[in-house]
Amino acid sequence: MLTQLRPAFVLIVALTGITGLAYPLAMTGIAGLVFSSQAAGSIVLRDGKPIGSALIGQSFTSARYFQGRPSATSAADPADAAKTVPAPYNAGNSAGSNLGPTSADLATRVKADLDARQVENPELPVPVDLVTASGSGLDPDISPEAALFQVSRVATARALPEARLRALVESKIEGRLLGVLGEPRVNVLALNLALDDLGSR
């Protein structure tokens, strides 16, 4: 019986070593060499200090900055570990809200965000990505329409000409990957860094 079981055990150990250890380590090493920035988290540095990631959104609440999509991520409640509290752009808990289109809570939140955004710029319709969270809750990008929608508020807060900010937004629009995949987008962190640079000139 041992003679018949030995090949099965050897095969399990060998395949576990190959597919569970060698292959993942090889792919991680190759990814680190070929895509070193992405493998290290695509960290964005300013004056040698990390200020964010190009791949993970962050919360900008000041009127002086362009703002990203709402984030539905959460974290453990410090007062009660059995509960959660909102924690926008919590990369350790990437998830959507799981609220469906018939949810009263979702409708109330979206309506409040929509009303607040409409006050900000009553001349334009509010782009959908400024009032809805993504499935991951971590999107670093917004649509060009969402960035242009915020130009009026940012221009007023910074006392800059709107035309200058529109040109800045248009210079930061990234096209579709390979010309066909995805949608045109604007990285909010990159746009805000360029905005700070613009103000210092």
C-alpha positions as semicolon CSV with decimal commas, in nm:
position;residue;x (nm);y (nm);z (nm)
1;M;0,000;0,000;0,000
2;L;0,284;0,240;0,084
3;T;0,427;0,173;-0,262
4;Q;0,106;0,301;-0,417
5;L;0,073;0,606;-0,186
6;R;0,434;0,722;-0,221
7;P;0,395;0,860;-0,578
8;A;0,082;1,052;-0,473
9;F;0,261;1,210;-0,176
10;V;0,567;1,296;-0,387
11;L;0,343;1,452;-0,652
12;I;0,153;1,661;-0,395
13;V;0,475;1,788;-0,238
14;A;0,633;1,861;-0,578
15;L;0,329;2,044;-0,717
16;T;0,284;2,238;-0,395
17;G;0,645;2,350;-0,415
18;I;0,619;2,444;-0,782
19;T;0,275;2,607;-0,794
20;G;0,252;2,729;-0,438
21;L;0,605;2,857;-0,382
22;A;0,837;2,867;-0,685
23;Y;0,589;3,010;-0,938
24;P;0,451;3,288;-0,713
25;L;0,803;3,390;-0,606
26;A;0,923;3,395;-0,968
27;M;0,624;3,607;-1,081
28;T;0,670;3,847;-0,788
29;G;1,039;3,884;-0,873
30;I;0,972;3,943;-1,243
31;A;0,695;4,194;-1,165
32;G;0,931;4,378;-0,929
33;L;1,192;4,406;-1,204
34;V;0,965;4,486;-1,499
35;F;0,709;4,704;-1,315
36;S;0,917;4,831;-1,024
37;S;0,711;5,145;-0,958
38;Q;0,377;4,963;-0,959
39;A;0,514;4,676;-0,749
40;A;0,627;4,930;-0,489
41;G;0,280;5,087;-0,475
42;S;0,328;5,368;-0,732
43;I;0,422;5,602;-0,448
44;V;0,427;5,971;-0,542
45;L;0,706;6,173;-0,379
46;R;0,724;6,549;-0,322
47;D;1,051;6,688;-0,189
48;G;1,160;6,329;-0,115
49;K;0,855;6,257;0,103
50;P;0,572;6,020;0,009
51;I;0,243;6,208;-0,031
52;G;0,023;5,942;-0,188
53;S;-0,009;5,676;-0,453
54;A;-0,092;5,720;-0,819
55;L;-0,310;5,408;-0,792
56;I;-0,511;5,484;-0,477
57;G;-0,736;5,786;-0,431
58;Q;-0,724;6,008;-0,130
59;S;-0,958;6,252;0,034
60;F;-0,930;6,617;-0,070
61;T;-1,184;6,823;0,124
62;S;-1,059;7,178;0,076
63;A;-1,235;7,395;-0,184
64;R;-0,885;7,481;-0,312
65;Y;-0,839;7,130;-0,453
66;F;-1,008;6,906;-0,707
67;Q;-1,192;6,624;-0,535
68;G;-1,225;6,259;-0,633
69;R;-1,512;6,014;-0,629
70;P;-1,688;5,938;-0,302
71;S;-1,537;5,639;-0,125
72;A;-1,747;5,378;0,055
73;T;-1,458;5,205;0,235
74;S;-1,474;5,161;0,610
75;A;-1,260;5,065;0,909
76;A;-1,315;4,911;1,250
77;D;-1,483;5,142;1,499
78;P;-1,221;5,229;1,767
79;A;-1,498;5,230;2,029
80;D;-1,646;4,894;1,926
81;A;-1,446;4,648;1,712
82;A;-1,768;4,469;1,611
83;K;-1,881;4,780;1,421
84;T;-1,736;4,982;1,134
85;V;-1,709;5,353;1,063
86;P;-1,659;5,532;0,731
87;A;-1,291;5,559;0,637
88;P;-1,261;5,705;0,287
89;Y;-0,992;5,551;0,065
90;N;-0,897;5,288;0,325
91;A;-0,672;5,069;0,108
92;G;-0,681;4,793;0,370
93;N;-1,055;4,749;0,319
94;S;-1,123;4,795;-0,051
95;A;-1,495;4,752;-0,114
96;G;-1,809;4,919;-0,235
97;S;-2,101;4,999;-0,009
98;N;-2,307;4,699;-0,133
99;L;-2,613;4,925;-0,138
100;G;-2,834;4,852;-0,438
101;P;-3,040;5,088;-0,654
102;T;-3,348;5,039;-0,433
103;S;-3,162;5,134;-0,112
104;A;-3,312;5,436;0,065
105;D;-2,976;5,504;0,237
106;L;-2,797;5,518;-0,098
107;A;-3,065;5,741;-0,252
108;T;-3,046;5,981;0,043
109;R;-2,666;6,001;0,029
110;V;-2,653;6,050;-0,347
111;K;-2,928;6,317;-0,332
112;A;-2,737;6,510;-0,062
113;D;-2,414;6,491;-0,265
114;L;-2,599;6,590;-0,581
115;D;-2,757;6,894;-0,415
116;A;-2,421;7,006;-0,270
117;R;-2,247;6,969;-0,607
118;Q;-2,525;7,150;-0,791
119;V;-2,484;7,451;-0,561
120;E;-2,113;7,445;-0,643
121;N;-2,180;7,480;-1,016
122;P;-2,547;7,535;-1,107
123;E;-2,467;7,591;-1,476
124;L;-2,364;7,231;-1,548
125;P;-2,517;6,887;-1,485
126;V;-2,333;6,701;-1,209
127;P;-2,115;6,419;-1,351
128;V;-2,222;6,083;-1,210
129;D;-1,872;5,994;-1,083
130;L;-1,880;6,286;-0,838
131;V;-2,177;6,138;-0,650
132;T;-2,126;5,761;-0,683
133;A;-1,857;5,542;-0,530
134;S;-1,678;5,277;-0,733
135;G;-1,672;4,907;-0,656
136;S;-1,328;4,935;-0,498
137;G;-1,382;5,269;-0,323
138;L;-1,021;5,356;-0,408
139;D;-1,039;5,515;-0,755
140;P;-0,760;5,770;-0,803
141;D;-0,918;5,904;-1,124
142;I;-1,223;6,102;-1,227
143;S;-1,367;6,174;-1,568
144;P;-1,254;6,488;-1,753
145;E;-1,613;6,616;-1,715
146;A;-1,592;6,575;-1,336
147;A;-1,263;6,768;-1,326
148;L;-1,394;7,047;-1,551
149;F;-1,711;7,068;-1,339
150;Q;-1,496;7,168;-1,039
151;V;-1,296;7,439;-1,220
152;S;-1,527;7,721;-1,111
153;R;-1,501;7,635;-0,739
154;V;-1,122;7,589;-0,744
155;A;-1,071;7,908;-0,948
156;T;-1,275;8,107;-0,697
157;A;-1,096;7,956;-0,396
158;R;-0,752;8,023;-0,545
159;A;-0,831;8,352;-0,724
160;L;-0,711;8,207;-1,055
161;P;-0,863;8,254;-1,402
162;E;-1,097;7,970;-1,500
163;A;-0,941;7,949;-1,846
164;R;-0,602;7,875;-1,688
165;L;-0,748;7,594;-1,478
166;R;-0,937;7,447;-1,773
167;A;-0,610;7,434;-1,966
168;L;-0,444;7,263;-1,669
169;V;-0,720;7,001;-1,650
170;E;-0,701;6,936;-2,025
171;S;-0,324;6,890;-2,002
172;K;-0,376;6,617;-1,739
173;I;-0,632;6,409;-1,930
174;E;-0,506;6,056;-1,992
175;G;-0,652;5,876;-2,293
176;R;-0,771;5,520;-2,334
177;L;-0,508;5,249;-2,281
178;L;-0,376;5,145;-2,624
179;G;-0,638;5,379;-2,769
180;V;-0,927;5,141;-2,697
181;L;-0,935;5,021;-2,334
182;G;-1,107;5,219;-2,061
183;E;-1,222;5,579;-2,070
184;P;-1,038;5,912;-2,069
185;R;-0,955;6,007;-1,710
186;V;-0,777;6,256;-1,486
187;N;-0,564;6,146;-1,190
188;V;-0,679;6,368;-0,902
189;L;-0,349;6,361;-0,712
190;A;-0,145;6,450;-1,023
191;L;-0,389;6,730;-1,104
192;N;-0,371;6,874;-0,753
193;L;0,010;6,860;-0,751
194;A;0,014;7,048;-1,081
195;L;-0,236;7,291;-0,932
196;D;-0,003;7,364;-0,638
197;D;0,285;7,411;-0,881
198;L;0,070;7,649;-1,087
199;G;-0,002;7,860;-0,781
200;S;0,367;7,888;-0,694
201;R;0,466;8,033;-1,032
